[in-house]
Amino acid sequence: MHELVAEEIQKYIEEHELREGDKLPSVEELTKLLGVGRSSLREGLRYLEAIDIIKVENGKGIFVKDATEAGSFRYAGKVKVESEKKFLLHILDVRRALEGKAVELAARRIDAETIEEMRECLKVYDDRKRRNLDTSEIDYAFHQYIYKAASNPLLHSVFESISELYEKFFVEPLGEKRLFDDTYIFHHTLFEGIAKRDVNHALTEFNKMMDLIEGNIRNY
């Protein structure tokens, strides 16, 4: 709701051609104008104030701080980032459930051939990491091996059906190619759990990785 309120206020500024220093309607007037409660309005105002579009002065009113094209661009960019963060978090919920099950099954069913394939995959990962090269493709390949190791065709089919969503974590999430680089170590510890067929260890390391990814998204 606060995002919708912020968007309407931004539209008001643009439609009324307000400039820096111009005063916006009072809180009471804006609640009536927008048809929202005071709490939703205040959240929207705080949102706009945080990105320097408006300035709230206690006892004086609400003033436009930046009505320029740059301000509009910054507002639009902020909304886009927040929207993508929410989208990534929704995908992460699905990933926790789907890949978590794949990790469990992989630790129970992995064969010697797939263990070697994953080990070779990590060697390439290590080499690219050491040379400070892009690791997104090899990272994604590692997670594909987990589904292969799970030996469940239906689970793998579900993964394939949403693979484009999964790729959001590997192809410049939030415009940052290396946003999740700090998950690197968990690929090794996760692999150790799977290779040793230690389900608890594998799931523990997987959840650590997912928690780190979630934290990076929320803190971006």
C-alpha contacts under 8 A as a table, 3 or more apart, distances in Angstrom:
res1	aa1	res2	aa2	distance
1	M	4	L	5.11
1	M	5	V	6.21
1	M	40	S	6.43
1	M	44	G	7.90
2	H	5	V	4.96
2	H	6	A	6.05
2	H	40	S	5.44
2	H	41	L	6.69
2	H	43	E	5.37
2	H	44	G	4.30
2	H	47	Y	7.51
3	E	6	A	5.01
3	E	7	E	6.13
3	E	44	G	6.16
3	E	47	Y	7.68
3	E	79	V	7.72
4	L	7	E	5.05
4	L	8	E	6.28
4	L	44	G	7.73
5	V	8	E	5.16
5	V	9	I	6.28
5	V	34	L	7.46
5	V	40	S	7.24
5	V	41	L	6.31
5	V	44	G	5.31
6	A	9	I	5.17
6	A	10	Q	6.15
6	A	44	G	4.67
6	A	45	L	6.57
6	A	47	Y	6.91
6	A	48	L	6.32
7	E	10	Q	5.06
7	E	11	K	6.22
8	E	11	K	4.98
8	E	12	Y	6.15
8	E	34	L	7.54
9	I	12	Y	4.88
9	I	13	I	6.28
10	Q	13	I	5.15
10	Q	14	E	6.36
10	Q	72	S	7.87
11	K	14	E	5.09
11	K	15	E	5.92
12	Y	15	E	5.19
12	Y	16	H	5.97
13	I	16	H	5.47
13	I	17	E	5.93
13	I	18	L	5.23
13	I	19	R	7.91
13	I	64	V	7.87
13	I	67	A	7.11
14	E	17	E	4.96
14	E	18	L	6.53
14	E	67	A	7.40
15	E	18	L	7.92
18	L	22	D	5.98
18	L	64	V	7.24
18	L	67	A	6.73
19	R	22	D	5.58
19	R	64	V	6.38
19	R	65	K	7.80
19	R	66	D	7.14
19	R	67	A	5.36
19	R	68	T	7.68
20	E	63	F	7.51
20	E	64	V	4.96
20	E	65	K	4.91
20	E	66	D	5.45
20	E	67	A	6.02
21	G	63	F	5.60
21	G	64	V	5.28
21	G	65	K	6.17
22	D	63	F	5.55
22	D	64	V	5.46
23	K	61	G	7.02
23	K	62	I	5.79
23	K	63	F	4.42
23	K	64	V	6.35
24	L	61	G	7.47
24	L	62	I	5.42
24	L	63	F	5.72
24	L	64	V	7.08
25	P	29	E	5.73
25	P	30	L	6.02
25	P	62	I	7.30
26	S	29	E	5.10
26	S	30	L	6.08
26	S	61	G	6.45
26	S	62	I	6.97
27	V	30	L	5.12
27	V	31	T	6.16
27	V	38	R	7.42
27	V	41	L	7.64
28	E	31	T	5.35
28	E	32	K	6.57
28	E	38	R	7.91
29	E	32	K	5.32
29	E	33	L	6.00
30	L	33	L	4.80
30	L	34	L	5.82
30	L	35	G	7.90
30	L	41	L	7.71
31	T	34	L	5.38
31	T	35	G	5.49
31	T	36	V	5.16
31	T	37	G	6.04
31	T	38	R	6.27
31	T	41	L	6.67
32	K	35	G	5.00
32	K	36	V	6.99
36	V	40	S	6.49
36	V	41	L	6.62
37	G	40	S	5.45
37	G	41	L	6.27
38	R	41	L	5.01
38	R	42	R	6.05
39	S	42	R	5.16
39	S	43	E	6.24
40	S	43	E	5.16
40	S	44	G	6.24
41	L	44	G	5.05
41	L	45	L	6.16
42	R	45	L	4.96
42	R	46	R	6.08
43	E	46	R	5.09
43	E	47	Y	6.13
44	G	47	Y	5.01
44	G	48	L	6.38
45	L	48	L	5.16
45	L	49	E	6.01
45	L	54	I	7.61
45	L	56	V	7.97
46	R	49	E	4.94
46	R	50	A	6.02
47	Y	50	A	5.27
47	Y	51	I	6.88
48	L	51	I	5.42
48	L	52	D	6.33
48	L	53	I	5.33
48	L	54	I	5.93
48	L	75	Y	7.77
49	E	52	D	4.94
49	E	53	I	5.76
49	E	54	I	4.99
49	E	55	K	5.69
49	E	56	V	7.30
50	A	53	I	7.76
51	I	74	R	7.45
51	I	75	Y	6.98
51	I	78	K	7.84
52	D	55	K	7.07
52	D	65	K	6.25
52	D	66	D	6.60
52	D	71	G	7.76
53	I	64	V	6.35
53	I	65	K	5.20
53	I	66	D	4.86
53	I	67	A	6.82
53	I	71	G	6.27
53	I	75	Y	7.52
54	I	62	I	6.93
54	I	63	F	5.61
54	I	64	V	4.46
54	I	65	K	4.54
54	I	66	D	6.66
55	K	62	I	5.89
55	K	63	F	5.17
55	K	64	V	6.22
55	K	65	K	5.76
56	V	61	G	6.06
56	V	62	I	4.55
56	V	63	F	6.29
57	E	60	K	5.38
57	E	61	G	5.43
57	E	62	I	6.24
57	E	63	F	7.72
58	N	61	G	6.41
64	V	67	A	6.63
66	D	71	G	5.43
67	A	70	A	7.94
67	A	71	G	5.75
67	A	72	S	6.84
68	T	71	G	5.09
68	T	72	S	6.45
69	E	72	S	5.05
69	E	73	F	6.07
70	A	73	F	4.96
70	A	74	R	6.05
71	G	74	R	5.02
71	G	75	Y	6.14
72	S	75	Y	5.07
72	S	76	A	6.12
73	F	76	A	5.09
73	F	77	G	5.99
74	R	77	G	4.96
74	R	78	K	6.06
75	Y	78	K	5.10
75	Y	79	V	6.28
76	A	79	V	5.17
76	A	80	K	6.15
77	G	80	K	5.01
77	G	81	V	6.18
78	K	81	V	5.17
78	K	82	E	6.19
79	V	82	E	5.16
79	V	83	S	6.04
80	K	83	S	5.07
80	K	84	E	6.16
81	V	84	E	5.12
81	V	85	K	6.10
81	V	174	L	6.63
82	E	85	K	5.06
82	E	86	K	6.33
83	S	86	K	5.26
83	S	87	F	6.26
84	E	87	F	4.91
84	E	88	L	6.09
84	E	174	L	6.79
85	K	88	L	5.16
85	K	89	L	6.21
85	K	174	L	7.39
85	K	217	I	6.12
85	K	218	R	7.09
86	K	89	L	5.09
86	K	90	H	6.23
87	F	90	H	5.15
87	F	91	I	6.31
88	L	91	I	5.06
88	L	92	L	6.02
88	L	168	K	7.42
88	L	169	F	7.62
88	L	217	I	7.60
89	L	92	L	4.85
89	L	93	D	6.36
89	L	214	E	6.87
89	L	217	I	7.43
90	H	93	D	5.24
90	H	94	V	6.78
91	I	94	V	5.19
91	I	95	R	6.09
91	I	165	L	6.98
91	I	166	Y	7.40
92	L	95	R	4.75
92	L	96	R	5.98
92	L	210	M	7.69
92	L	214	E	7.51
93	D	96	R	5.29
93	D	97	A	6.60
94	V	97	A	5.28
94	V	98	L	6.02
95	R	98	L	5.11
95	R	99	E	5.38
95	R	100	G	7.28
95	R	166	Y	7.78
96	R	99	E	5.67
96	R	100	G	5.27
96	R	207	N	7.76
96	R	210	M	7.00
97	A	100	G	5.22
97	A	101	K	6.31
98	L	101	K	5.42
98	L	102	A	6.42
98	L	155	L	7.83
98	L	159	F	7.66
99	E	102	A	4.73
99	E	103	V	6.03
99	E	146	I	7.95
99	E	147	Y	7.54
100	G	103	V	5.11
100	G	104	E	6.36
100	G	203	L	6.87
100	G	206	F	7.18
100	G	207	N	7.96
101	K	104	E	5.06
101	K	105	L	6.24
102	A	105	L	5.17
102	A	106	A	5.87
102	A	146	I	6.38
102	A	147	Y	5.57
102	A	149	A	7.92
102	A	150	A	5.33
102	A	155	L	7.56
103	V	106	A	5.00
103	V	107	A	6.16
103	V	146	I	6.27
103	V	147	Y	7.62
103	V	150	A	6.96
103	V	194	I	7.28
103	V	199	V	7.81
103	V	202	A	6.79
103	V	203	L	6.60
103	V	206	F	7.66
104	E	107	A	5.36
104	E	108	R	6.60
104	E	150	A	7.67
104	E	199	V	5.67
104	E	202	A	7.31
104	E	203	L	6.64
105	L	108	R	5.06
105	L	109	R	5.93
105	L	110	I	7.93
105	L	149	A	7.57
105	L	150	A	4.68
105	L	151	S	7.55
106	A	109	R	5.13
106	A	110	I	5.10
106	A	146	I	6.21
106	A	147	Y	7.24
106	A	148	K	7.87
106	A	149	A	4.71
106	A	150	A	3.93
106	A	151	S	7.27
106	A	194	I	6.25
106	A	197	R	7.87
107	A	110	I	6.09
107	A	149	A	7.97
107	A	150	A	7.62
107	A	193	G	6.89
107	A	194	I	4.15
107	A	195	A	6.74
107	A	196	K	7.36
107	A	197	R	4.34
107	A	198	D	6.06
107	A	199	V	5.32
107	A	202	A	7.00
108	R	150	A	7.80
108	R	194	I	7.71
108	R	197	R	5.59
108	R	198	D	7.77
108	R	199	V	6.94
109	R	149	A	6.59
109	R	150	A	6.11
109	R	151	S	6.88
109	R	197	R	7.85
110	I	114	T	6.47
110	I	115	I	6.84
110	I	149	A	4.75
110	I	150	A	6.57
110	I	151	S	7.65
110	I	194	I	7.39
110	I	195	A	7.27
110	I	197	R	7.70
111	D	114	T	5.54
111	D	115	I	6.33
111	D	149	A	7.15
112	A	115	I	5.07
112	A	116	E	6.41
113	E	116	E	5.31
113	E	117	E	6.34
114	T	117	E	4.84
114	T	118	M	6.09
114	T	145	Y	7.42
114	T	148	K	7.80
114	T	149	A	6.33
115	I	118	M	5.23
115	I	119	R	6.12
115	I	195	A	6.14
116	E	119	R	4.93
116	E	120	E	6.13
117	E	120	E	5.18
117	E	121	C	6.12
117	E	145	Y	7.91
118	M	121	C	4.86
118	M	122	L	6.23
118	M	142	F	6.55
118	M	145	Y	6.57
118	M	191	F	7.64
119	R	122	L	5.18
119	R	123	K	6.38
120	E	123	K	4.98
120	E	124	V	6.46
121	C	124	V	5.30
121	C	125	Y	6.23
121	C	138	I	6.91
121	C	141	A	7.56
121	C	142	F	6.37
122	L	125	Y	4.71
122	L	126	D	5.96
122	L	142	F	7.44
122	L	187	H	7.86
122	L	188	H	7.46
123	K	126	D	5.02
123	K	127	D	6.18
124	V	127	D	5.06
124	V	128	R	6.18
124	V	138	I	7.31
125	Y	128	R	5.30
125	Y	129	K	6.04
125	Y	135	T	6.40
125	Y	138	I	5.99
125	Y	139	D	6.99
126	D	129	K	5.04
126	D	130	R	6.00
127	D	130	R	5.08
127	D	131	R	6.27
128	R	131	R	5.16
128	R	132	N	6.07
128	R	133	L	5.00
128	R	134	D	6.78
128	R	135	T	6.23
129	K	132	N	4.99
129	K	133	L	5.96
129	K	134	D	7.51
129	K	135	T	6.66
130	R	133	L	7.68
134	D	137	E	7.77
135	T	138	I	5.51
135	T	139	D	5.87
136	S	139	D	5.08
136	S	140	Y	6.18
136	S	170	F	5.13
136	S	171	V	6.62
136	S	177	K	7.84
137	E	140	Y	5.16
137	E	141	A	6.19
137	E	170	F	7.28
138	I	141	A	4.87
138	I	142	F	6.21
139	D	142	F	5.20
139	D	143	H	6.75
139	D	170	F	7.51
140	Y	143	H	5.32
140	Y	144	Q	6.39
140	Y	167	E	7.53
140	Y	170	F	6.61
141	A	144	Q	4.98
141	A	145	Y	6.41
142	F	145	Y	5.24
142	F	146	I	6.81
143	H	146	I	5.14
143	H	147	Y	6.97
144	Q	147	Y	5.38
144	Q	148	K	6.48
145	Y	148	K	4.83
145	Y	149	A	6.01
146	I	149	A	5.07
146	I	150	A	6.27
147	Y	150	A	5.06
147	Y	151	S	7.03
147	Y	152	N	7.67
147	Y	155	L	7.49
147	Y	156	H	5.75
147	Y	159	F	7.91
148	K	151	S	5.64
148	K	152	N	7.70
148	K	156	H	7.12
152	N	155	L	5.36
152	N	156	H	6.21
153	P	156	H	5.05
153	P	157	S	6.03
154	L	157	S	4.93
154	L	158	V	6.30
155	L	158	V	5.17
155	L	159	F	6.31
156	H	159	F	4.99
156	H	160	E	6.18
157	S	160	E	5.03
157	S	161	S	6.23
158	V	161	S	5.09
158	V	162	I	6.69
159	F	162	I	5.47
159	F	163	S	5.85
160	E	163	S	4.89
161	S	164	E	7.83
162	I	165	L	5.41
162	I	166	Y	6.55
163	S	166	Y	4.88
163	S	167	E	6.20
164	E	167	E	5.17
164	E	168	K	7.03
165	L	168	K	5.49
165	L	169	F	8.00
166	Y	169	F	5.95
166	Y	170	F	7.60
167	E	170	F	5.15
167	E	171	V	6.03
168	K	171	V	5.60
168	K	172	E	7.28
168	K	173	P	5.76
169	F	172	E	7.30
169	F	173	P	5.54
169	F	180	F	7.96
170	F	173	P	6.61
170	F	177	K	7.51
171	V	177	K	6.39
172	E	175	G	4.83
172	E	176	E	4.72
172	E	177	K	3.89
172	E	178	R	7.07
172	E	179	L	7.58
173	P	176	E	5.54
173	P	177	K	6.50
173	P	179	L	6.89
176	E	179	L	5.30
178	R	181	D	5.14
179	L	182	D	7.83
179	L	216	N	7.28
180	F	183	T	5.74
180	F	184	Y	7.99
180	F	213	I	6.37
180	F	216	N	7.26
181	D	184	Y	5.80
182	D	185	I	7.16
183	T	186	F	5.59
183	T	187	H	7.09
183	T	209	M	5.87
183	T	212	L	7.00
183	T	213	I	7.41
184	Y	187	H	5.61
184	Y	188	H	7.51
185	I	188	H	5.61
185	I	189	T	6.71
186	F	189	T	4.96
186	F	190	L	5.67
186	F	205	E	6.17
186	F	206	F	7.26
186	F	208	K	7.54
186	F	209	M	6.04
187	H	190	L	5.16
187	H	191	F	6.02
188	H	191	F	5.10
188	H	192	E	6.19
189	T	192	E	5.03
189	T	193	G	6.45
189	T	202	A	7.50
189	T	205	E	6.28
190	L	193	G	5.26
190	L	194	I	6.40
190	L	201	H	7.48
190	L	202	A	4.99
190	L	203	L	7.58
190	L	205	E	5.22
190	L	206	F	6.05
191	F	194	I	5.06
191	F	195	A	5.89
191	F	202	A	7.21
192	E	195	A	5.17
192	E	196	K	6.03
192	E	202	A	7.34
193	G	196	K	5.30
193	G	197	R	6.03
193	G	198	D	4.96
193	G	199	V	6.60
193	G	200	N	7.74
193	G	201	H	5.13
193	G	202	A	4.19
193	G	203	L	7.97
193	G	205	E	7.97
194	I	197	R	4.89
194	I	198	D	6.08
194	I	199	V	6.85
194	I	202	A	5.62
195	A	198	D	7.66
198	D	201	H	5.50
198	D	202	A	6.17
199	V	202	A	5.16
199	V	203	L	6.09
200	N	203	L	5.24
200	N	204	T	6.02
201	H	204	T	5.09
201	H	205	E	6.26
202	A	205	E	5.35
202	A	206	F	6.11
203	L	206	F	4.91
203	L	207	N	6.05
204	T	207	N	5.27
204	T	208	K	6.30
205	E	208	K	5.00
205	E	209	M	6.29
206	F	209	M	5.12
206	F	210	M	6.30
207	N	210	M	4.95
207	N	211	D	5.98
208	K	211	D	5.10
208	K	212	L	6.19
209	M	212	L	5.16
209	M	213	I	6.27
210	M	213	I	5.06
210	M	214	E	6.11
211	D	214	E	5.07
211	D	215	G	6.12
212	L	215	G	5.07
212	L	216	N	6.19
213	I	216	N	5.13
213	I	217	I	6.30
214	E	217	I	5.19
214	E	218	R	6.21
215	G	218	R	5.19
215	G	219	N	5.97
216	N	219	N	5.25
216	N	220	Y	5.97
217	I	220	Y	5.33
